[in-house]
Every structure is written in C-alpha cells, then in structure tokens.
Amino acid sequence: MIQDISIDTHLKSMFPDTGGQKSSATTGFSDMLADAVSQTNEAQLNADKAAVALQTGKAENLHEVMLGMEEADISMRLLVQMRNKAMDAYQEIMRMQV
C-alpha cells in the first residue's frame, strides 16, 4: 500500500474541506488549531507504535514505518511553524501604538 505523502496532501488532510462554503461560524481558528494539534499528536503516536512494532519484529515493512515517522516529523514541523507565525503576529500587535 503506497500512500501519498506530499506536503499538499498532508496540509489538505489536516484541515477540513468546507466544500467552497465559508463556515467561519462553525469552524474558527481555535478549532482548526486544536484539530491540527490533535492530528499531529495522532501522527506521533502512530509513529511510536510503528517503531515499537519494528523493534519487536511485528512490522513487516520498514518502508511503511519510515513513512509514518516522516509524516509525524512533517506534522510536527508544520505545527511549530504555525506556532512561530502566531507568536510573531502577537508580538507585532503588541508593538503597535494605540
């Protein structure tokens, strides 16, 4: 089983499809951020399980284990960059003179 692990596919899987409709009332920024955190956590847990399965000899394919670990790594990097951008925006707002 070959999975598409391109960054575009990964980003699309992290955020819900709105079907071309703007649903800002139902899905806010905090909901999207919470969803991204939970999906990153799930990817990390799956990578840990795959690594344990490989160590115990239960995993049949090293390739799938490595894909899972890379997916978790990319998810974590994306989440860290989202945090960095949010912090930069907050700091910029705090520097504004009112």
Backbone as ProteinMPNN parsed JSONL, in Angstrom:
{"seq_chain_A": "MIQDISIDTHLKSMFPDTGGQKSSATTGFSDMLADAVSQTNEAQLNADKAAVALQTGKAENLHEVMLGMEEADISMRLLVQMRNKAMDAYQEIMRMQV", "coords_chain_A": {"N_chain_A": [[0.841, -1.174, 0.0], [0.773, 2.054, -1.037], [1.217, 5.291, 0.08], [0.281, 8.673, -0.479], [2.428, 11.153, 0.343], [2.834, 13.826, -0.034], [3.387, 17.317, 0.64], [1.257, 18.96, 0.07], [-0.954, 17.217, 0.075], [-0.811, 16.433, 2.724], [-1.303, 18.84, 4.097], [-3.912, 19.341, 3.223], [-5.201, 17.221, 4.43], [-5.06, 17.887, 7.083], [-6.773, 20.017, 7.508], [-10.243, 20.684, 7.561], [-12.438, 20.059, 4.779], [-14.278, 22.548, 3.327], [-15.955, 22.634, 1.226], [-16.116, 24.762, -0.541], [-17.67, 26.603, 0.727], [-17.939, 29.213, 3.073], [-17.542, 28.714, 6.364], [-17.252, 30.154, 8.809], [-18.584, 30.564, 11.146], [-19.017, 28.063, 12.213], [-16.548, 26.772, 12.221], [-13.825, 27.884, 13.692], [-10.694, 29.662, 14.132], [-9.476, 28.666, 16.432], [-10.602, 26.129, 16.586], [-9.568, 24.939, 14.275], [-6.862, 25.015, 14.915], [-6.795, 23.407, 17.212], [-7.572, 21.013, 16.062], [-5.409, 20.568, 14.324], [-3.373, 20.206, 16.198], [-4.286, 17.888, 17.509], [-4.237, 16.045, 15.386], [-1.522, 16.048, 14.798], [-0.533, 14.991, 17.168], [-1.713, 12.46, 17.002], [-0.39, 11.451, 14.749], [2.213, 11.335, 15.755], [1.879, 9.438, 17.801], [1.146, 7.193, 16.262], [3.512, 6.847, 14.814], [5.249, 6.192, 16.888], [4.116, 3.756, 17.711], [4.535, 2.259, 15.401], [7.33, 2.195, 15.348], [7.873, 0.719, 17.657], [6.654, -1.662, 16.927], [8.351, -2.385, 14.854], [10.734, -2.796, 16.227], [10.071, -4.972, 17.811], [9.685, -6.885, 15.957], [7.24, -7.216, 14.755], [6.433, -5.591, 12.711], [6.166, -5.675, 9.221], [7.188, -4.277, 7.095], [9.735, -2.102, 6.574], [9.699, 0.204, 5.124], [7.073, 1.32, 5.347], [7.078, 1.954, 8.05], [9.049, 3.928, 8.145], [7.827, 5.852, 6.529], [5.647, 6.568, 8.152], [7.005, 7.677, 10.307], [8.238, 9.87, 9.082], [5.989, 11.298, 8.283], [4.984, 12.033, 10.774], [7.084, 13.669, 11.592], [6.969, 15.754, 9.696], [4.453, 16.764, 10.296], [4.895, 17.729, 12.878], [6.841, 19.697, 12.373], [5.343, 21.47, 10.796], [3.397, 22.274, 12.64], [5.006, 23.57, 14.551], [5.947, 25.702, 13.004], [3.526, 27.007, 12.541], [2.96, 27.816, 15.133], [5.128, 29.552, 15.539], [4.588, 31.572, 13.649], [2.161, 32.544, 14.657], [3.02, 33.546, 17.112], [4.78, 35.542, 16.221], [2.935, 37.257, 14.982], [1.4, 38.003, 17.204], [3.353, 39.343, 18.744], [3.894, 41.461, 17.01], [1.441, 42.802, 17.049], [1.428, 43.588, 19.718], [3.454, 45.456, 19.672], [2.345, 47.575, 18.373], [1.284, 50.952, 18.411], [-1.268, 52.494, 20.197]], "CA_chain_A": [[0.0, 0.0, 0.0], [1.575, 3.255, -1.161], [0.479, 6.476, 0.494], [0.764, 9.94, -0.989], [2.868, 11.927, 1.491], [3.242, 15.164, -0.446], [3.033, 18.341, 1.62], [-0.075, 19.44, -0.28], [-1.901, 16.225, 0.573], [-0.764, 16.459, 4.18], [-1.997, 20.036, 4.552], [-5.337, 19.17, 2.978], [-5.751, 16.264, 5.389], [-5.097, 18.485, 8.414], [-7.841, 20.993, 7.622], [-11.476, 20.148, 6.99], [-12.873, 20.58, 3.498], [-15.513, 23.307, 3.513], [-16.78, 22.499, 0.039], [-16.278, 26.052, -1.186], [-18.503, 27.467, 1.542], [-17.259, 29.766, 4.236], [-18.272, 28.348, 7.571], [-16.493, 30.727, 9.912], [-19.37, 30.475, 12.366], [-18.925, 26.731, 12.787], [-15.159, 26.384, 12.388], [-12.988, 29.041, 13.915], [-9.25, 29.444, 14.153], [-9.124, 27.809, 17.563], [-10.988, 24.761, 16.235], [-8.588, 24.437, 13.31], [-5.607, 24.812, 15.626], [-6.964, 22.231, 18.068], [-7.59, 19.855, 15.166], [-4.033, 20.358, 13.865], [-2.612, 19.654, 17.334], [-4.695, 16.51, 17.755], [-3.759, 15.208, 14.292], [-0.077, 15.903, 14.973], [-0.362, 14.04, 18.26], [-2.061, 11.133, 16.49], [0.7, 11.02, 13.868], [3.338, 10.986, 16.631], [1.572, 8.169, 18.47], [1.222, 6.135, 15.254], [4.927, 6.625, 14.515], [5.809, 5.464, 18.028], [3.629, 2.373, 17.648], [5.214, 1.597, 14.28], [8.714, 1.96, 15.746], [7.858, -0.393, 18.614], [6.354, -2.871, 16.155], [9.562, -2.734, 14.118], [11.711, -3.309, 17.187], [9.657, -6.283, 18.304], [9.599, -7.808, 14.837], [5.865, -7.35, 14.289], [6.266, -4.823, 11.464], [6.654, -6.433, 8.082], [7.771, -3.435, 6.075], [10.478, -0.958, 7.093], [9.303, 1.371, 4.34], [5.882, 1.909, 5.944], [7.468, 2.524, 9.338], [9.754, 5.173, 7.856], [6.83, 6.819, 6.055], [4.911, 7.033, 9.327], [7.878, 8.551, 11.094], [8.408, 11.113, 8.332], [4.72, 12.023, 8.363], [4.941, 12.638, 12.109], [8.081, 14.737, 11.611], [6.452, 16.866, 8.913], [3.347, 17.334, 11.068], [5.458, 18.499, 13.984], [7.475, 20.899, 11.825], [4.277, 22.377, 10.392], [2.796, 22.818, 13.854], [5.962, 24.513, 15.133], [5.936, 26.911, 12.175], [2.265, 27.702, 12.819], [3.137, 28.477, 16.424], [6.057, 30.663, 15.364], [3.888, 32.653, 12.945], [1.183, 33.115, 15.583], [3.776, 34.34, 18.085], [5.249, 36.742, 15.529], [1.781, 38.134, 14.812], [1.073, 38.534, 18.533], [4.368, 40.322, 19.113], [3.695, 42.629, 16.157], [0.278, 43.509, 17.572], [1.819, 44.208, 20.996], [4.335, 46.6, 19.403], [1.568, 48.667, 17.779], [0.905, 52.036, 19.315], [-2.703, 52.786, 20.086]], "C_chain_A": [[0.885, 1.237, 0.0], [0.703, 4.454, -0.815], [1.112, 7.705, -0.125], [1.147, 10.796, 0.216], [3.343, 13.313, 1.09], [2.726, 16.177, 0.563], [1.636, 18.881, 1.346], [-1.148, 18.502, 0.258], [-1.96, 16.262, 2.09], [-1.508, 17.68, 4.725], [-3.5, 19.91, 4.361], [-5.959, 18.214, 3.984], [-5.858, 16.855, 6.795], [-6.274, 19.43, 8.603], [-9.097, 20.472, 6.943], [-11.814, 20.828, 5.669], [-14.209, 21.277, 3.701], [-16.407, 23.248, 2.302], [-17.047, 23.822, -0.656], [-17.128, 27.022, -0.395], [-17.678, 27.976, 2.707], [-18.094, 29.465, 5.463], [-17.514, 28.851, 8.787], [-17.263, 30.654, 11.224], [-19.213, 29.104, 13.017], [-17.482, 26.311, 13.044], [-14.303, 27.631, 12.505], [-11.518, 28.665, 13.916], [-8.864, 28.501, 15.283], [-9.49, 26.353, 17.288], [-9.987, 24.146, 15.263], [-7.256, 24.15, 13.985], [-5.68, 23.585, 16.523], [-6.955, 20.956, 17.235], [-6.18, 19.535, 14.672], [-3.176, 19.747, 14.971], [-2.986, 18.192, 17.566], [-4.221, 15.578, 16.637], [-2.243, 15.013, 14.356], [0.221, 14.911, 16.088], [-0.648, 12.622, 17.799], [-0.962, 10.584, 15.581], [1.921, 10.607, 14.689], [3.105, 9.645, 17.313], [1.643, 6.993, 17.495], [2.666, 5.817, 14.896], [5.602, 5.857, 15.654], [5.389, 3.999, 18.019], [4.332, 1.594, 16.535], [6.665, 1.289, 14.629], [8.813, 0.799, 16.733], [7.584, -1.704, 17.885], [7.576, -3.325, 15.362], [10.603, -3.351, 15.048], [11.349, -4.703, 17.687], [9.507, -7.314, 17.194], [8.202, -8.002, 14.287], [5.623, -6.608, 12.979], [6.894, -5.606, 10.319], [7.445, -5.581, 7.105], [8.437, -2.208, 6.706], [10.045, 0.325, 6.398], [8.083, 2.069, 4.952], [6.185, 2.545, 7.289], [8.159, 3.867, 9.119], [8.797, 6.244, 7.342], [6.033, 7.402, 7.216], [5.736, 7.984, 10.169], [8.096, 9.894, 10.391], [7.132, 11.95, 8.349], [4.598, 12.726, 9.712], [5.919, 13.808, 12.201], [7.576, 15.966, 10.86], [5.306, 17.551, 9.654], [3.875, 18.207, 12.201], [6.116, 19.78, 13.481], [6.433, 21.931, 11.407], [3.643, 23.035, 11.607], [3.714, 23.836, 14.519], [5.995, 25.812, 14.328], [4.642, 27.7, 12.365], [2.363, 28.456, 14.139], [4.035, 29.693, 16.294], [5.375, 31.85, 14.68], [2.856, 33.317, 13.851], [1.882, 33.988, 16.626], [4.306, 35.626, 17.455], [4.113, 37.751, 15.346], [1.388, 38.776, 16.137], [2.069, 39.605, 18.947], [4.24, 41.598, 18.283], [2.508, 43.458, 16.648], [0.635, 44.229, 18.872], [2.729, 45.417, 20.786], [3.578, 47.797, 18.817], [1.223, 49.708, 18.832], [-0.561, 52.363, 19.082], [-2.978, 54.202, 20.493]], "O_chain_A": [[1.662, 1.446, 0.932], [-0.398, 4.615, -1.341], [2.331, 7.775, -0.281], [0.286, 11.133, 1.029], [4.16, 13.916, 1.785], [1.742, 15.925, 1.258], [0.908, 19.222, 2.278], [-2.139, 18.951, 0.833], [-3.035, 16.137, 2.677], [-2.256, 17.571, 5.697], [-4.277, 20.318, 5.224], [-7.121, 18.377, 4.354], [-6.653, 16.383, 7.608], [-6.731, 19.631, 9.728], [-9.021, 19.882, 5.865], [-11.521, 22.005, 5.463], [-15.163, 20.672, 4.191], [-17.523, 23.766, 2.34], [-18.087, 23.992, -1.292], [-17.293, 28.168, -0.813], [-16.833, 27.267, 3.252], [-19.232, 29.92, 5.575], [-17.174, 28.08, 9.684], [-16.662, 30.681, 12.298], [-19.27, 28.993, 14.242], [-17.217, 25.568, 13.99], [-14.088, 28.345, 11.526], [-11.152, 27.505, 13.727], [-8.012, 27.631, 15.103], [-8.775, 25.443, 17.708], [-9.604, 22.985, 15.404], [-6.594, 23.16, 13.67], [-4.729, 22.807, 16.587], [-6.397, 19.94, 17.65], [-5.796, 18.367, 14.606], [-2.35, 18.872, 14.71], [-2.114, 17.353, 17.792], [-3.843, 14.438, 16.908], [-1.736, 13.946, 14.011], [1.125, 14.084, 15.965], [0.075, 11.69, 18.151], [-0.64, 9.397, 15.634], [2.592, 9.631, 14.352], [4.011, 8.816, 17.396], [2.139, 5.922, 17.847], [3.015, 4.654, 14.696], [6.427, 4.977, 15.412], [6.198, 3.11, 18.284], [4.679, 0.425, 16.703], [7.181, 0.238, 14.249], [9.736, -0.012, 16.649], [8.198, -2.729, 18.18], [7.808, -4.526, 15.217], [11.271, -4.319, 14.686], [12.232, -5.518, 17.956], [9.234, -8.484, 17.462], [7.991, -8.865, 13.435], [4.714, -6.954, 12.225], [8.003, -6.128, 10.435], [8.282, -6.099, 6.365], [7.759, -1.374, 7.306], [10.025, 1.397, 7.004], [8.071, 3.296, 5.059], [5.602, 3.574, 7.631], [7.883, 4.833, 9.83], [8.94, 7.418, 7.684], [5.775, 8.606, 7.251], [5.223, 8.979, 10.682], [8.133, 10.937, 11.043], [7.194, 13.178, 8.422], [4.162, 13.875, 9.783], [5.611, 14.826, 12.822], [7.735, 17.092, 11.331], [5.201, 18.778, 9.642], [3.357, 19.296, 12.448], [5.965, 20.835, 14.096], [6.614, 23.127, 11.634], [3.382, 24.238, 11.594], [3.241, 24.865, 15.004], [6.063, 26.898, 14.903], [4.662, 28.931, 12.352], [1.907, 29.593, 14.25], [3.749, 30.746, 16.864], [5.564, 32.997, 15.085], [2.698, 34.538, 13.81], [1.38, 35.055, 16.979], [4.284, 36.683, 18.087], [4.306, 38.952, 15.532], [1.077, 39.966, 16.182], [1.676, 40.659, 19.445], [4.454, 42.696, 18.798], [2.573, 44.687, 16.657], [0.194, 45.355, 19.1], [2.771, 46.309, 21.633], [4.111, 48.905, 18.771], [0.913, 49.387, 19.98], [-1.027, 52.489, 17.95], [-4.128, 54.639, 20.468]]}, "name": "protein", "num_of_chains": 1, "seq": "MIQDISIDTHLKSMFPDTGGQKSSATTGFSDMLADAVSQTNEAQLNADKAAVALQTGKAENLHEVMLGMEEADISMRLLVQMRNKAMDAYQEIMRMQV"}
